[in-house]
């Protein structure tokens, strides 16, 4: 589901969620509309034909989803994802825990032992590279151990469970506290993050501004 569409109100968004829940899906993804450069939507905005709703409206709709969907049995297990118990998306959880993924087909991505690679997107190019070079890979990078750990921390903090500090240290070789700078300490004090019982995680106050918080984990 997409919210913060031009002209949409909070009441309209709640009605969309109600209609969705009536269909009884096991999993719901709720994403705020993004305005990507080079798209027809962005071009219309540049011409003044439509306008984004603004940060306040987007935040209000997101908070409405955080309240409405769990009330109807869909637990929020990641910033934008809600599911009935036991129906969380295993595919996406691999990404959010930075686990191994393999690429298969045109445009696919892989992440194996700290190496990220991308296959050619256009099918004809993909076929040509396989026939000529034996590999469709057009991009490959190997992350340094610290960069890999920081990336893992960013992904895991997007989940409701956050970071299990002992497991993180065992899996990455770094303690989460190694990456906690003064900004993150301040955000913890202000209630956007919580550090307790061996876990570091976003609070309900922190989820609506997750991207702004997680950027502090980058160098």
VENURUR-V498088 format. One record per backbone hydrogen bond with DSSP energy under -0.5 kcal/mol. NH is the residue of the N-H (numbers start at 1). CO is the residue of the C=O. If there is no record, write none. Layout:
BEGIN
nh,co
NH,CO
NH,CO
END
This chain:
BEGIN
nh,co
3,31
8,5
13,9
14,10
15,11
16,12
17,13
18,14
19,15
20,16
21,17
22,18
23,19
23,20
24,21
25,20
28,82
30,80
31,1
31,29
33,3
36,34
39,36
43,39
44,40
45,41
46,42
47,43
48,45
49,44
50,44
58,54
59,55
60,56
61,57
62,58
63,59
64,60
65,61
66,62
67,63
68,64
69,65
70,65
71,67
72,68
72,69
73,70
74,69
75,73
75,83
77,75
77,81
78,81
79,158
81,78
82,28
83,75
84,26
87,84
90,88
93,89
94,90
94,91
95,91
96,92
97,93
98,95
99,94
101,111
107,120
108,105
110,117
111,101
112,115
115,112
116,114
116,141
117,110
118,139
119,108
120,136
126,122
127,123
128,124
129,125
130,126
131,127
132,128
133,129
134,129
134,130
135,129
138,118
139,118
141,116
143,114
143,141
148,144
149,145
150,146
151,147
152,148
153,149
154,150
155,151
156,152
157,153
158,154
158,155
159,156
160,77
162,156
163,200
164,162
165,163
165,198
168,164
169,165
170,166
171,167
172,168
173,169
178,175
179,176
180,177
181,179
185,181
186,182
187,183
188,184
189,185
190,186
191,188
192,187
193,187
194,201
196,194
196,199
199,196
200,163
201,194
203,192
207,203
208,204
209,206
210,207
213,209
214,210
215,211
216,213
217,214
218,215
END
